[in-house]
Amino acid sequence: MILSRTKSESAKGNRNSAGGGSGSAGTSSKSAATIPSFEEFLLKRDYIGAKTVLQCSKDYDEVADSLKELWVSFCNFHIGDYKEALEQYEKIYDADKSQKEVALNICVCMFYLGMYDEAQKLVEELPENPLKIRLLFHLAHKLSEEDRLMELHGSLRDVIEDQLSLAGMHYLRSHYQEAIDIYKRVLLDNKDLLALNVYIAICYYKLDYYDISQEVLELYLNQHPDSTIAINLKACNRFRLFNGRAAEQEIKNIVDSGTFGSDLIKHNLVVFRNGEGALQVLPQLIDIVPEARLNLAIHHLRRHEIQEAHQLMKEVQPSVPQEYILKGVVHAALGQETGSKEHLKNAQQCLHLVGGSASECDTIPGRQSMASAFFLYGQFEEVLVYLNSIRSYFVNDDVFNYNYAQAKAATGYYKEAEELLLQIHDQSIKAE
């Protein structure tokens, strides 16, 4: 439902007479006419503008307060201020418990805030409808209820909303090609849904096809060059294809914009700057941006702060290769530092699991993982099999060359080990 700015005749008359026909009043009216309406702001996806006009413009004085509150809550949700939206929806629902749609909105806000148990409890009490099914579907994933997840999977219909929800689930479970297939199928019959190109581009990014990701993304950016999410993804592609400086150039104009996605931008800026500002920015984003915890742990590892990295990762239950790899590396570092066989065993399991998986065994991270697992097993001939296969990607990488040299020395290739060690420039590695 879109608000109407139509006024009664008496209201129009009062406003005109108040102007008194003065020149200054005429100028003011002309200026006011240039301000976009609430509806126009919504169509442009400018939810801050929509919220501001709704709250401040006299054009909406006659709109019922209850309807205003609903629209302000809607805007806050789409701005990304889920906490404020939740509080507003709860206030509206407390005043009228018959508004079950508002209660469902409360559940959605709780979901975005990570309040999964609270959302589950409330949504179960609400009448059945398609949004409730989709929300329960994603709650089952977050709460690791696999049987419930499969049951709800069977309840999804062959309609756009449900299919997009299913594609989102595939994405969350790292089934990126399956997600792409669904997005492309929906897009084939709904060419106006341009945003699906962004989702497809994100999946290609996750599959390391950065060129293809950028090509698909441009289809959306050509129509919406101001999209924060699309600009951020373009920056990430440039980071992978080129370097942090090239990536930062893409997002420099939206870093301090305060728009939806600003937390993600702050997080990625730390990554683009090779960890600069990590301790100031990442801790406050741990519960907002999932990768913040992982990147903060990586930052601690680079500074040889093993215990700090372990504290961040010890409660993480890995579900994707990157999490298994990082957890394995932390266990390996801690095991080597303390001599703990338990940590070394956990490291071996995490890294071997990634290296041996069908989806990762032929990727660079997968082969690195398997090499690391064999390194910890002390099977250096096997280490060389995997490192030889990816050597060309790490010619000037000091850490790679150090591990490669150790494996060479352990298998009797002393001359080659010496040549590799002489290529290392990192002072801390040279000292070791």
N, C-alpha and C positions, 0 to 999 in steps of 0.2 A: 504494500500500500504506500503510495507516494503522497506526501503532503500537498495540499492545495493552498495557494496563496490568494485565492479569490476572497475579496472582502464584501461585506454587505454594503449597500448603497449609502447608508448613514455613516458608516465608517469612512468611506471614500470622501463623503461630503465634509466631514469633520476635519479630515486631514488637509483637504484643499483650502478650507476657510482659514485654517490655522496659518497657512502660508501667507495670507493677506495680499497675495499678488506681488510681493516684493521681489526685486531682482535677485537678492541673495538666496531667497527660498527657491527660486527657479534654478539657480546654479546647483544648489544642494540636491534637488530632485534629479537633475541630470547626472550628477556624480553617483547618486545612489543607484540609478538605473544600470550602471556599468558593473555592479557587483553581481556575480553569478547567483542563481537561486540555489536552494537546497538540493533540488532535483538535479540541476546541472553539475553541482559538485559531486553528487553521487555517481552520475554517469561518467565523470572523469576519474572516479575512484579516489577523489581527494576527500578523505573522511574527516581530516582535521578542518578543512574549509566547510564541509557540510555541518559538522558539529558547531562550529563557531557561528555560522549564519543562523542556525536554528536557535541557539541560545541568546544571540545578541541582536538579531534583526527584528525590528518592530513589525515586519511583514508577517511574522508568525505569532504575534501576541494572542490571536484568537484561537490558536490551536490548543486543544485540551492538554493540560499538563501531563496526563497519563500517557498520551500518544507521544509527546515530546520526550518523556523519560525513556520510552521504548526505543525511539530513534537515536537518542544520545547513547544509550547502551549499545545499540547496533554499531554506531560509529566507533565507540571505544573498543569494541571487540575487533573491528577491522583495522584499527590503528595498531592493535597489538597490545592494548592495555587491558589484558584479560582480568586482572585483579579488580580494576575499577568497574569493568562491565559486570563482573560477578556480583559485586556489592550492590550495584544498581538493580540488577535482575532480582536479587534476593529481597531487596526492599519492596519491589513491585509485587513479587509473589507473596510475601508476608502479608501485604495489604489485601490480596485477593487470591486465595488458594485455588480458585476455579480456573486460573490461567495456566493450564498444563503446558502450553507452548512455551511460556516463560520458564517453567520448571525445567523443560528440556534444554532451553538455552543455558540455564544454570549448570546443567550437567556438562554441556559442551565446554563452557568456560572452565569448569573444574578439570576436565580432561586436558585442556591446554596448559593448565597450571600444574599438571602432574598429580592432581588429587584423585587418583584412579579409584581407590576404595570408596571415597565419598560419592564420586560420580556413579559408580556401580550401584551403590545402595539406593540412591535417589531415583535413578533411571528405571530400576526394576519395578518401582511403584507406579510408573506412569503408563498411560494407555498405549497399546501397540500402534506404532506407525513406522514408516520406512526409515526415518532419521534415527529412531530409537534402535532399530536393528543394526544400522551402520555404526552407531556409537558403541553398542554392545560388542560388535565384531572387533572394533579396534581396542576396546577395553580388554577383551579376551587376550589379544596379542600382548598388551602391556602387562597384564597380570599373569602371563605365561600359562593360560588355560587352554592347552592345545585341543582337547576334546570339544570344549565349548566353541573354540574358533572354527573347527571343521563343521560343527553343527550349524553355526550361523552362516558359514560360507554357503551352505545349501539353501539358505533362506534368501540370498541375494537374487534380485530379479535382473532381467535383461533390459535394464533402463540405464540412461546415462549416469545418474547419480550413483547407483549401486555398482556399475562397472568401473567408474572412477575410484570408488572406495576400494574395490578389489585390486585395481592397479596400484593404488597407494599402499595396500598391504604387501603386494609383491615387492614394491620398492623397499619397504621397511625390512623385509626379510632377504634383501639383496638379490632378489630374482628380477634383475633389471631388464633382461630380454623379454620376459613374460609381461612386465609392465609396459614396455614399448609396444608390444603387439596389441595390447588392449587400447592404449592411447591412439595408435594409428588407426585401429578399426573404428573407434568412436569418431575420430577426426575425419575419416573418409565420408561419413554421412552427416557430419556437422562441421563444415569448413569454417563456420563463423566462430568456433571455439578456438581462437588463436592461442590462448594461454596453454593449450595442450602441447604446443610446440616447445614451451619452456620445460614442461615435465619430461618430454622426450629428450630434450637437450641435457637435462640433469642426469637422466639414465645413461645417456651416451658418455657423459663426463665420468660417471661412476665406473663405466666399462673401459675407461682410459682412451676413448675415441674423441680426443679434444677437438680435432679439426671438424669432425662430423657434428659434434655438439654445437660448435660455433656456427656452422652452416645452418642448422635447424633453428638455432636461437635467433639468427638474423631475421627470419620470417616474422617473428614477433616484434623484435626491436624496430623494424621498419615502420610498424604501425604504432608502437608504444615506446618511443625512445626514452621516456622518463621512468620506466619501470625499475624500481629498486632491485627486485629479485633478479630480473633479467640482466641488469647492469652488473650486479654482483657475480652472476654466473659467468658473464663475459670476462670479468676480471680474473676469475678462477681459471678459466681456460687459458688466458694469456699468461698467468703464473706458471701453468704447467708447460705451455708451449715455449715461453720465453724466460721471464724472470719476475721477481717481486716488483721491480721498478716499473715494468710495463703494466703489471696488474694494478699497481697503485694509481697509475695515471687514469685508469678507467673509473675509479670510484672516488677520486679526489673531490668531486663536486657534490657528493652526497654523504660524505663522512659525518658532517655535523648538521645534517638536514633535520634530524629528529623524526624522520618518517618511519613507517613500518619497516622492520628489518634492520634498524639502526644497530641493534645489538650484534647481529650477524656481521655487519660491516666492520664494527669495532674489533670483533674477533678475527676476521680475515685480515685486517690491517696488521695485526700482530704477526700473523703467519707470513704475510708478504714482506714484512720487515725483519724476517728471520728471528723472531722472538723478542724484538725490541718492545718494551712495555708490557711483557707477559705478566709479571707479578702485580702490576697495577690494574690490568684489564681482565685477565682470564678468571681469577678467583670469583669475581662477582657475576660471571656468566656461566658458571658450572651448572646451575640448575635451569639455565635458559637455552644455551646452545650446547647440544650434546657433545660436539667435538672439543669444547673448551677444556673439559677434564683431561681428555687425551693429550691435547697440545700442551697443557700445563705440565703434565707428567713428562712429556718429551723435553720440555724446557728444563725441568729438574735433572733429567738424565744427562743432558748436554753439559750441565754444570756439575755433574758427578754428585748430585744430591739424591742418592739412591733411596734413602729412607723416606724422603718427601714424596718421591715418585711412587713408592710402594704404598704409602698412606692413601694416595689418590686412587690407586688401581685395585687395592685389595678387596673392595666391595663390588667391583665391576664384574658382572657375569657376562663374559664375551658372547656375542651373537653374530658378529661379522668378522671377516679376516683381519681387518685393521686392529680390532680390539684383542683378538687372540695373539697377534704378533706383538703388540705393545705389552700385553700382560706377560708374554713369554720373555721378552727382552728385560723387563723389570725383574722377573724371577731369576733370570740368568745373571744379571748384574748383582743382585742381592746374594745369590748363591755363591758367586765367585768372591764377593767381598767378605762374606761371613763364613764360607766353607760349608754352608748348609746343603746337605744332599737333598733335602725335601724341596727346597727352592729350585735346585738344578733339575730335579725330576719333573716338577711342574713346568719349568721352562721347556724341557724336551717335549713334553706332551703337547703343549700349546703350539710350538713351532712345527712339530711333526704333523699335527692335525691340519695345519694350513698347507704345508708343503705337499702333503699326500692327498688333499682334496681334489676332486675332479675339476672344480671351477678354478682352482688356483695353481695347479701343478705346472702349468705351462706359462704362468705369468712371472715377471721379474720378482715381485715380492714373494711369490710362492717358492721360487727356486732359492731365493735368499734364505727363506725360512727353513727349507730342508737342509741347506748347507749349514745353517746355524745349529740345527738339531744334531746333525752328524758331528759337528765340531764338539758339541757338548758330550756326545757319545764317545768321542775320541777316535772316530773312524775317518781319518783324514784323506784317505784315498777317495772316499765317497764325497767328502767336502769338495775336493778338486773337480769331480765330475760336474757338480752343480755350479761352482764358481767359474769354471772354464766356459760354461754355456752362456754366461751373462757378462763375461769380462769386458767386452767392447763397450758396454754401457757405463763402466766405472773406471775408465783409464786413469783419470786424475783424482779419484776419490781416495783420500788418505786412509779412511777407516777400512774401506774395501781392500786396499793394497796391504794394510797391516794384517788383516785376517788371511788374505791370500798368501802373504809371505810366511805366516805361521804354519799354514797347511803345507806349503811347499817344503819348509824346513823339516816338518814332522815326517814327511815322506821321502827325505833325502835329496831334494832338489835345492841344495844349498846355494849354488851360484844364482839361480833364478830368485831365490828368497832374498839374497843380498841385493840384487838389482831392484827388486820391489821396495825394500826398506829404504834404499837410497833415494827413491822417488818421493818419499813422504816429507811434507813440509810442516805439519802440525807439531808444535814444540812439545806438547804434553805427550803425544804418542812417541816422539823421538826420545824423550826422557825415559819413557817406560821401556 
